[in-house]
Amino acid sequence: MDNKELQLIVEKISLKSFQKPFLHKAFFNNRLKTTGGRYSLTDHHIEINPKHFEHFGYDELEKIIKHELCHYHLHLEGRGYMHKDREFRELLKKVGGSRHCQTLPGARRTSNVLHVYECTACRLTYKRKRRFDTSKYVCGKCKGKLVKAKSFS
């Protein structure tokens, strides 16, 4: 499937499910890694992760498109278009879009913890992404001395 076919599918789904036209661009974006699609608030374009279509097929693609079209139509109407808004959740449920897309195989991220510090007094451990100078900080629980316990690469 190419961008022209995707554009036609998005326009068709918009008319069928929302009874409103989609007047902007829809295209595949290979750089999307952690999401199935993205709606741009500034230019109103919809970007779709092609890997979701390749792995899960047309049904998943349709649900992602409906999700992004909910953002699109609600935003243009000046209504609640964010995930937390009731209007968004209700419209998504009504049209049958997915709240969350499926996880791609091999896309699971490993833990971001690289440094582990331990209090010498109470043995409380602190997991951090960044290193810090243990001479400048103390344990938040008992004010004990912190030492580096582990380091991951």
C-alpha positions as CSV (number, residue, x, y, z in Angstrom):
1,M,0.0,0.0,0.0
2,D,1.3,3.5,-0.8
3,N,0.4,7.0,0.3
4,K,-2.2,7.5,-2.4
5,E,-4.1,4.4,-1.3
6,L,-3.9,5.4,2.3
7,Q,-5.2,8.9,1.5
8,L,-8.3,7.3,-0.3
9,I,-8.9,4.9,2.7
10,V,-8.8,7.7,5.2
11,E,-11.2,9.9,3.1
12,K,-13.5,6.9,2.8
13,I,-13.5,6.0,6.5
14,S,-14.0,9.7,7.4
15,L,-17.2,9.9,5.2
16,K,-18.5,6.5,6.3
17,S,-17.9,6.7,10.0
18,F,-18.0,10.4,10.7
19,Q,-20.2,11.7,7.8
20,K,-17.6,14.5,7.4
21,P,-14.9,14.9,4.7
22,F,-11.2,14.6,5.4
23,L,-9.6,17.6,3.7
24,H,-5.9,17.2,4.5
25,K,-3.1,14.8,3.9
26,A,-2.7,11.3,5.2
27,F,0.6,9.5,4.7
28,F,2.9,6.7,6.1
29,N,5.8,7.8,8.3
30,N,8.5,5.2,8.8
31,R,10.1,7.2,11.7
32,L,7.2,6.5,14.0
33,K,8.4,3.9,16.5
34,T,6.1,3.7,19.6
35,T,2.8,4.7,18.1
36,G,0.4,3.6,15.4
37,G,-0.4,7.0,14.1
38,R,-0.2,10.7,14.8
39,Y,-2.4,13.7,14.2
40,S,-0.7,17.1,13.7
41,L,-2.4,20.0,15.4
42,T,-0.6,22.6,13.3
43,D,-1.2,21.3,9.7
44,H,-4.0,18.8,10.4
45,H,-2.2,15.9,8.6
46,I,-2.4,12.3,9.8
47,E,0.7,10.1,9.8
48,I,0.4,6.3,10.1
49,N,3.1,3.8,11.1
50,P,3.4,1.4,8.2
51,K,4.7,-1.4,10.4
52,H,1.3,-1.7,12.1
53,F,-0.3,-2.4,8.7
54,E,2.4,-4.9,7.8
55,H,2.2,-6.8,11.1
56,F,-1.5,-6.6,12.0
57,G,-3.3,-6.0,8.7
58,Y,-6.2,-3.8,7.5
59,D,-8.4,-4.1,10.6
60,E,-5.7,-2.7,12.9
61,L,-5.0,0.1,10.3
62,E,-8.7,1.0,10.2
63,K,-8.9,1.3,14.0
64,I,-5.8,3.5,14.0
65,I,-7.2,5.7,11.3
66,K,-10.5,6.1,13.2
67,H,-8.5,7.1,16.3
68,E,-6.6,9.8,14.5
69,L,-9.8,11.0,12.7
70,C,-11.4,11.4,16.1
71,H,-8.6,13.8,17.0
72,Y,-8.9,15.5,13.6
73,H,-12.7,16.2,13.6
74,L,-13.0,17.1,17.2
75,H,-10.0,19.5,17.0
76,L,-11.3,21.2,13.9
77,E,-14.7,21.6,15.6
78,G,-13.1,23.1,18.7
79,R,-14.3,20.3,21.0
80,G,-12.4,18.1,23.4
81,Y,-9.9,16.2,21.1
82,M,-7.4,15.0,23.8
83,H,-7.3,11.4,25.1
84,K,-8.5,12.6,28.5
85,D,-11.6,14.4,27.1
86,R,-15.0,12.7,27.5
87,E,-16.0,13.8,23.9
88,F,-13.0,12.1,22.5
89,R,-13.6,8.8,24.3
90,E,-17.3,8.7,23.5
91,L,-16.7,9.4,19.7
92,L,-13.9,6.8,19.7
93,K,-16.3,4.2,21.2
94,K,-19.1,5.2,18.8
95,V,-17.0,4.8,15.6
96,G,-15.1,1.7,16.8
97,G,-11.6,3.1,16.9
98,S,-8.9,1.6,19.1
99,R,-7.9,3.4,22.3
100,H,-4.4,1.9,22.1
101,C,-2.7,0.3,19.2
102,Q,-1.1,-3.2,19.5
103,T,2.5,-3.5,20.4
104,L,4.8,-4.3,17.6
105,P,6.9,-7.5,18.0
106,G,10.4,-6.6,19.2
107,A,9.4,-3.0,20.0
108,R,9.4,-3.6,23.8
109,R,11.8,-1.2,25.4
110,T,14.1,-2.4,28.0
111,S,14.4,-0.7,31.3
112,N,16.1,2.7,31.2
113,V,17.8,2.2,34.6
114,L,21.5,2.5,34.1
115,H,22.7,3.4,37.6
116,V,21.8,2.0,41.0
117,Y,22.7,3.8,44.2
118,E,22.3,2.4,47.7
119,C,22.1,4.0,51.1
120,T,24.7,2.6,53.5
121,A,22.5,3.2,56.5
122,C,19.0,2.0,55.6
123,R,19.9,0.0,52.4
124,L,17.2,1.9,50.3
125,T,18.1,1.7,46.6
126,Y,17.8,4.5,44.0
127,K,17.5,3.7,40.3
128,R,18.5,6.5,38.0
129,K,19.0,7.0,34.3
130,R,21.8,9.6,34.9
131,R,24.8,9.4,37.1
132,F,25.2,11.8,40.0
133,D,27.9,12.9,42.5
134,T,27.2,10.9,45.7
135,S,29.2,13.4,47.7
136,K,26.6,16.1,47.0
137,Y,23.5,14.0,47.9
138,V,22.2,12.0,50.8
139,C,19.4,9.4,51.3
140,G,16.0,11.1,51.3
141,K,14.7,8.7,53.9
142,C,17.4,8.7,56.6
143,K,20.0,11.2,55.4
144,G,22.6,8.4,55.2
145,K,25.5,8.2,52.8
146,L,24.9,7.0,49.2
147,V,27.2,4.7,47.3
148,K,27.1,3.4,43.8
149,A,25.8,-0.2,43.8
150,K,25.6,-1.2,40.1
151,S,26.1,0.3,36.7
152,F,24.6,-1.0,33.5
153,S,25.8,-0.3,30.0
